[in-house]
Amino acid sequence: MLTGLRIAGLGVIAEAELEPAPGMTVVTGETGAGKTMIVTGLGLLLGARADSALVRTGMPRLLVEGTFTGLDAVWARLEELGADLDGDEVLITRQVQASGRSRALVGGVGVPVASLAGVVGDLATIHGQMEQVRLGSAEAQRAVLDRAGGPGAADALDVYRAAYAERRSVEAELAALTATARERARETDMLTFGLNEIGAVGPVAGEDEALAVEAMRLQAIDDLRLSAERAARALSGSPEGDWDDPGAAGLVGQARKALERAAAHDPAASGLARSAGEVSAGLDDLALAVAGYLASLEADPVRLEAIAARRADLQGLTRKYGATLDEVIAWAATAAERLAALEGGDERIVTLRARREALTGQLGDLAGRITARRQAAARDLEAAVAAELEALALPHAQLRFELTPLEGLGPHGREAVSILFAANAGSPLVPLAKAASGGELSRVRLALEVVLADVDPGHTFVFDEIDAGVGGAVGLEIGRRLARLARRSQVIVVTHLAQVAAFADRHYVVAKSDDGVVTTASLAEARGDDRVAEVARMMGGLTGSAAALGHARDLLAEAARG
């Protein structure tokens, strides 16, 4: 519900404030006084497009501020936005610079103007001349019928739309996977071949380096034996025991014995004898190790051939899959993961096809329930609207909801919804937008809102010139129905009909003044005698005459009786 509206610098309005009643508030004034600027300002708060031409001449910008309560419809969006709320109340601000730049704040938080309607647009519904034209669209007509279905229809549609969106996502993924099936098959074959080739060789990390070392040893076996033999002779001397060739071990042994004899006569030589003994022991150990090494140096042409073959196999892998064996092994690990993903794609296709089939069945069931609800709601709504239209001087009017089956399941069900209308007896039913005049369309819209008032209690409805083209008794009935709608919802009406204004709980008057340079409109609440005088003016009488004032009082009394 709108609890306060402040406008500055909008059109002919320099400064104006409006505090609508919870029920029905009317805004009246002479033609051209600027009444519609109230609706324009409210539209800006709800996300309407701004035009710099709306900025009042001589002012740098226009400003509109509105305070709303009853935020259930937009609460989640406000929380997500982080808006600063005062209990159950939010302040919305819209500025438009004379340069054309526009800015919006919701609860003190900046909101892109293009997103404003998506955040707070559900706080009010504006029925202006353009809004009435929208009733001619298929989407708006379907929305009217679904509103008539109540919360149950809304819940069913929410479930349907969620399932429909999921199926679209499934179909998109399935199409992408199917389109790339050939490429995935080629990649699968390539990876499988590579993994099989590597698996057949079975490389081990570091194996190529170890084989290179072993091959080099086997290839140099003769040179190694010759070197080992020379080392053995240098250490141990002639194998025939030639005293002239005792080797290093023999010579050190002789030095050790000589030093031991010297130590027997001179204790100072004892340390030298011990050192010679240690060297002798070390040479013996080294000689033994060299002898063992020499014994291990055996030619093995079979092993050398096997190593060459193995190294050839490994080199075949490094030519294709990596510069080193470690890189080959890393490629195999990555390829295995990719292959699993590719094979999983085929499994994913099977899963997606099954999910699509399940969703299609679910959507079919949901669409059937939605259709049944729409058919029932259409019957009830047609009857209720017919009664309202009769009271609005359209006694022979017919309104029908036509449900046309679609070729397949659509985003909102399995049928398109259209409203057919005939204003006069004997006239064929044709699409509403083609059959109804502006005044008839206004009354159809009002009849629908009155009938649907219980579906959306507490909502704010704004009607701009809904009574255009009508008057007299019809105007009185329009006023009655607006007042009836105001029992459950807030209604704000810009009107030129006294018959409508008489039903208001709160009445504002827009007055225009002109200093010869700039035209200015002011807004003031009319009460008591001032309201009687305004109603008399609207009735076309002389506002100061007793007769006109009497007629105005009679009309206000009639409206008060309902």
C-alpha positions, 0 to 999 in steps of 0.5 A: 500500500502507498502511504505517501507520495512526494513529487518535485519538479515534475511537469507543471508540479513544482512541489506536491505531496499526497497521502492516499487513504487505505481505501479509495483516493481520487485526484481531480482538477480541471483539464490540463491542470496536471492530474496525470502527473501524479500517475506519471510520478508513481509510474517512475517509482515502479520502473517506468522509463523516464524522459528529460522532458518531464523535468519542470522548466527551470529546474535541474531535476525532478524527484519522486519519493514514495513510501510503501507498506505491505511488502510481502510480494517483494520482500525476498527481492528487498532482502536480497538487495539489502534495502534498509527497511523501517519495519514493514515500510520501504522508501523508493526514490527516483530522480531524473536530471534535466540532462536525461540521467536517471537514478533510483534508490530502494531503501537507500540502496542504488538500483539500476533503473532498468532493474527497478520494475523487477524489484518493486513493480509488483507493489502497485498496478497502474491502469492508464490508457497504455496499460489498458491497451496491454489487456489486448496482449495474450500474455496479459489475458492469460495472467488475468485468467491465472489470477482468477484461479487463486493460489492453487493455480499459482502454485501449480504454475510455479511447479510447471515453470520450474519443470519446464525450465529444467527440461529446457536446460536438459534439452540444451545439454543433450543437444550440445552433447549429441552435436559433439558425439562425432568429435568425442568418438574421434578423441576417444579412439585416439586416447584409447590407442595411446593408452593401449600403446603405453599400457602394452609397454608398461613404462616405470618412472626413471626406467629409461635412465636406469637402462641407459646406465646398465647398457653403458656398463655392458657395452664397456665390459672389456674395458672395465675388466682390464681396468679392474685387473690392473687395479687388482695387480696394483693392489695385490701384486703379481698373481703368480707371487712374484717377489719383485711385484708385491703390489701396494698391499705387499709393500705396505705390509713390508713397511708395517713389519719394518716399523714394528721391528723399530718399535720394539727398540724405540717406542716413538715408532709405535705410532708409525707401526699402528698407522702402517697397520691401518693402511695395510688393512684398508688396502686388503679390504680395497683389494678384496672389493676390487676382486669382487668387482672384477668377478662381477664383470661378465659379458651378457650379450643377451641382456644387452640385446634385451636392454636395447629392445626395451629402450627402443620401446620406451623411445617410441613412447617418448617420440609421441607422448612426451620428451621424457618417460615421466612426461609419458606417464603424466600424459597417460594419467591425464588421458585416462581422466579425459577418456573417463569424462568422454565415456561419461558423456555417453552415459550422460546422454542416456541419463539426460534422455531418461530425465527428459522423458520423465520431465515431459511426463511430469509436464503433461500431468501438470499441464492437464491440471493447469488446463482444468483450473483454467477452464473452471476459472474461465467459467466463473470469471465469465459469469462474474464479469458479465454481471459487472458489465451489465451494471456498467451499462454493457448489458448485452456484452459477452466476454469469453476466455478461449483456450487454444491448444498449442502444438506442444507444451509451452512455458505456461502450459499446453494452451494459449489464452485469449479473451473474446468480446462482443459489446452488443447483442448479435455481434460476433465474439472477436479478440478483445483489442479489436472489439472494444473501444477505449471506454469499453476496454476501461470498463472490462478492466475495472470489471475484472479487477473488481471480480478478482479483488479477493485474489489479491487483497491489500494491493494498490491499484491506480486508475488513470482516466478509466472513466474516459468516454462515459458519464451519468449513470455509468459513471456512478456505477464505475464509482461504486465498483471502484469503491467496492474494490477499495474495500479489499485493496487500495485504489487511487483514481485520477478522474474527471467525473463527479460520480466517481469522485463522490465515492472517495475516502480521500479527495485531492484537487490539482489546481493550476496557476499561471504567472504569464511565464510558468504554469504551476500546479498545486495539490491540496486535499479537499474536505468539507465545503471545499470538497462539495464545491469541487464536486459541484464544479465537476458536475458542470454547475456554477460552483457558487450557486445553491443549486449546484452545491445542493446537487453536489451534496446529494451526490456525495450522500448517494455515494456514502450510502453505497 
